[in-house]
Amino acid sequence: MHNKVMGRYMTIKEAAKYLGVSSLTLRNWDKRGKLVAVRHPVNNYRLYTYSDIEKFLKSFEGRRPRKLKVRLIED
């Protein structure tokens, strides 16, 4: 994944793959305020930063939300 550098944006597809969940799950989390995406100013696409995702994962303090499996993606 080329966008996993801190502060860089990931598309919803890249973030879903990184987290091991579906894009629909990310959309639902966004609607519920669990992992809020920023919106691209031109096309309104959801974007996620690596640091936001890491903060989200750390908020579980060692426990994972149901159905979440983090996958290691190597370049």
MODELLER restraints for C-alpha pairs under 7 A, 6 or more apart:
rsr = mdl.restraints
at = mdl.atoms
rsr.add(forms.Gaussian(group=physical.xy_distance, feature=features.Distance(at['CA:1:A'], at['CA:73:A']), mean=6.54, stdev=0.5))
rsr.add(forms.Gaussian(group=physical.xy_distance, feature=features.Distance(at['CA:1:A'], at['CA:74:A']), mean=6.83, stdev=0.5))
rsr.add(forms.Gaussian(group=physical.xy_distance, feature=features.Distance(at['CA:1:A'], at['CA:75:A']), mean=5.80, stdev=0.5))
rsr.add(forms.Gaussian(group=physical.xy_distance, feature=features.Distance(at['CA:3:A'], at['CA:9:A']), mean=6.31, stdev=0.5))
rsr.add(forms.Gaussian(group=physical.xy_distance, feature=features.Distance(at['CA:3:A'], at['CA:10:A']), mean=5.90, stdev=0.5))
rsr.add(forms.Gaussian(group=physical.xy_distance, feature=features.Distance(at['CA:4:A'], at['CA:50:A']), mean=5.79, stdev=0.5))
rsr.add(forms.Gaussian(group=physical.xy_distance, feature=features.Distance(at['CA:5:A'], at['CA:50:A']), mean=6.71, stdev=0.5))
rsr.add(forms.Gaussian(group=physical.xy_distance, feature=features.Distance(at['CA:6:A'], at['CA:50:A']), mean=5.41, stdev=0.5))
rsr.add(forms.Gaussian(group=physical.xy_distance, feature=features.Distance(at['CA:6:A'], at['CA:51:A']), mean=5.62, stdev=0.5))
rsr.add(forms.Gaussian(group=physical.xy_distance, feature=features.Distance(at['CA:7:A'], at['CA:49:A']), mean=5.64, stdev=0.5))
rsr.add(forms.Gaussian(group=physical.xy_distance, feature=features.Distance(at['CA:7:A'], at['CA:50:A']), mean=6.29, stdev=0.5))
rsr.add(forms.Gaussian(group=physical.xy_distance, feature=features.Distance(at['CA:7:A'], at['CA:51:A']), mean=6.25, stdev=0.5))
rsr.add(forms.Gaussian(group=physical.xy_distance, feature=features.Distance(at['CA:8:A'], at['CA:49:A']), mean=5.61, stdev=0.5))
rsr.add(forms.Gaussian(group=physical.xy_distance, feature=features.Distance(at['CA:8:A'], at['CA:50:A']), mean=6.62, stdev=0.5))
rsr.add(forms.Gaussian(group=physical.xy_distance, feature=features.Distance(at['CA:9:A'], at['CA:47:A']), mean=5.89, stdev=0.5))
rsr.add(forms.Gaussian(group=physical.xy_distance, feature=features.Distance(at['CA:9:A'], at['CA:48:A']), mean=5.34, stdev=0.5))
rsr.add(forms.Gaussian(group=physical.xy_distance, feature=features.Distance(at['CA:9:A'], at['CA:49:A']), mean=4.60, stdev=0.5))
rsr.add(forms.Gaussian(group=physical.xy_distance, feature=features.Distance(at['CA:9:A'], at['CA:50:A']), mean=6.97, stdev=0.5))
rsr.add(forms.Gaussian(group=physical.xy_distance, feature=features.Distance(at['CA:10:A'], at['CA:47:A']), mean=5.58, stdev=0.5))
rsr.add(forms.Gaussian(group=physical.xy_distance, feature=features.Distance(at['CA:10:A'], at['CA:48:A']), mean=5.05, stdev=0.5))
rsr.add(forms.Gaussian(group=physical.xy_distance, feature=features.Distance(at['CA:10:A'], at['CA:49:A']), mean=5.94, stdev=0.5))
rsr.add(forms.Gaussian(group=physical.xy_distance, feature=features.Distance(at['CA:11:A'], at['CA:46:A']), mean=6.63, stdev=0.5))
rsr.add(forms.Gaussian(group=physical.xy_distance, feature=features.Distance(at['CA:11:A'], at['CA:47:A']), mean=5.02, stdev=0.5))
rsr.add(forms.Gaussian(group=physical.xy_distance, feature=features.Distance(at['CA:11:A'], at['CA:48:A']), mean=6.45, stdev=0.5))
rsr.add(forms.Gaussian(group=physical.xy_distance, feature=features.Distance(at['CA:12:A'], at['CA:23:A']), mean=6.09, stdev=0.5))
rsr.add(forms.Gaussian(group=physical.xy_distance, feature=features.Distance(at['CA:12:A'], at['CA:46:A']), mean=6.08, stdev=0.5))
rsr.add(forms.Gaussian(group=physical.xy_distance, feature=features.Distance(at['CA:12:A'], at['CA:47:A']), mean=6.07, stdev=0.5))
rsr.add(forms.Gaussian(group=physical.xy_distance, feature=features.Distance(at['CA:12:A'], at['CA:48:A']), mean=6.98, stdev=0.5))
rsr.add(forms.Gaussian(group=physical.xy_distance, feature=features.Distance(at['CA:13:A'], at['CA:23:A']), mean=6.06, stdev=0.5))
rsr.add(forms.Gaussian(group=physical.xy_distance, feature=features.Distance(at['CA:15:A'], at['CA:48:A']), mean=6.74, stdev=0.5))
rsr.add(forms.Gaussian(group=physical.xy_distance, feature=features.Distance(at['CA:16:A'], at['CA:22:A']), mean=5.42, stdev=0.5))
rsr.add(forms.Gaussian(group=physical.xy_distance, feature=features.Distance(at['CA:16:A'], at['CA:23:A']), mean=5.47, stdev=0.5))
rsr.add(forms.Gaussian(group=physical.xy_distance, feature=features.Distance(at['CA:16:A'], at['CA:26:A']), mean=6.75, stdev=0.5))
rsr.add(forms.Gaussian(group=physical.xy_distance, feature=features.Distance(at['CA:18:A'], at['CA:70:A']), mean=6.38, stdev=0.5))
rsr.add(forms.Gaussian(group=physical.xy_distance, feature=features.Distance(at['CA:18:A'], at['CA:71:A']), mean=5.81, stdev=0.5))
rsr.add(forms.Gaussian(group=physical.xy_distance, feature=features.Distance(at['CA:18:A'], at['CA:73:A']), mean=6.97, stdev=0.5))
rsr.add(forms.Gaussian(group=physical.xy_distance, feature=features.Distance(at['CA:19:A'], at['CA:68:A']), mean=6.75, stdev=0.5))
rsr.add(forms.Gaussian(group=physical.xy_distance, feature=features.Distance(at['CA:19:A'], at['CA:69:A']), mean=6.25, stdev=0.5))
rsr.add(forms.Gaussian(group=physical.xy_distance, feature=features.Distance(at['CA:19:A'], at['CA:70:A']), mean=4.67, stdev=0.5))
rsr.add(forms.Gaussian(group=physical.xy_distance, feature=features.Distance(at['CA:19:A'], at['CA:71:A']), mean=6.30, stdev=0.5))
rsr.add(forms.Gaussian(group=physical.xy_distance, feature=features.Distance(at['CA:20:A'], at['CA:68:A']), mean=6.29, stdev=0.5))
rsr.add(forms.Gaussian(group=physical.xy_distance, feature=features.Distance(at['CA:20:A'], at['CA:69:A']), mean=5.22, stdev=0.5))
rsr.add(forms.Gaussian(group=physical.xy_distance, feature=features.Distance(at['CA:20:A'], at['CA:70:A']), mean=5.44, stdev=0.5))
rsr.add(forms.Gaussian(group=physical.xy_distance, feature=features.Distance(at['CA:20:A'], at['CA:71:A']), mean=5.95, stdev=0.5))
rsr.add(forms.Gaussian(group=physical.xy_distance, feature=features.Distance(at['CA:21:A'], at['CA:68:A']), mean=6.35, stdev=0.5))
rsr.add(forms.Gaussian(group=physical.xy_distance, feature=features.Distance(at['CA:29:A'], at['CA:35:A']), mean=5.43, stdev=0.5))
rsr.add(forms.Gaussian(group=physical.xy_distance, feature=features.Distance(at['CA:30:A'], at['CA:36:A']), mean=4.46, stdev=0.5))
rsr.add(forms.Gaussian(group=physical.xy_distance, feature=features.Distance(at['CA:30:A'], at['CA:37:A']), mean=6.18, stdev=0.5))
rsr.add(forms.Gaussian(group=physical.xy_distance, feature=features.Distance(at['CA:35:A'], at['CA:56:A']), mean=6.58, stdev=0.5))
rsr.add(forms.Gaussian(group=physical.xy_distance, feature=features.Distance(at['CA:37:A'], at['CA:46:A']), mean=5.42, stdev=0.5))
rsr.add(forms.Gaussian(group=physical.xy_distance, feature=features.Distance(at['CA:37:A'], at['CA:47:A']), mean=5.42, stdev=0.5))
rsr.add(forms.Gaussian(group=physical.xy_distance, feature=features.Distance(at['CA:37:A'], at['CA:48:A']), mean=5.38, stdev=0.5))
rsr.add(forms.Gaussian(group=physical.xy_distance, feature=features.Distance(at['CA:38:A'], at['CA:46:A']), mean=5.79, stdev=0.5))
rsr.add(forms.Gaussian(group=physical.xy_distance, feature=features.Distance(at['CA:38:A'], at['CA:47:A']), mean=5.28, stdev=0.5))
rsr.add(forms.Gaussian(group=physical.xy_distance, feature=features.Distance(at['CA:38:A'], at['CA:48:A']), mean=6.45, stdev=0.5))
rsr.add(forms.Gaussian(group=physical.xy_distance, feature=features.Distance(at['CA:39:A'], at['CA:45:A']), mean=5.45, stdev=0.5))
rsr.add(forms.Gaussian(group=physical.xy_distance, feature=features.Distance(at['CA:39:A'], at['CA:46:A']), mean=4.87, stdev=0.5))
rsr.add(forms.Gaussian(group=physical.xy_distance, feature=features.Distance(at['CA:39:A'], at['CA:47:A']), mean=5.96, stdev=0.5))
rsr.add(forms.Gaussian(group=physical.xy_distance, feature=features.Distance(at['CA:40:A'], at['CA:46:A']), mean=6.54, stdev=0.5))
rsr.add(forms.Gaussian(group=physical.xy_distance, feature=features.Distance(at['CA:40:A'], at['CA:47:A']), mean=6.79, stdev=0.5))
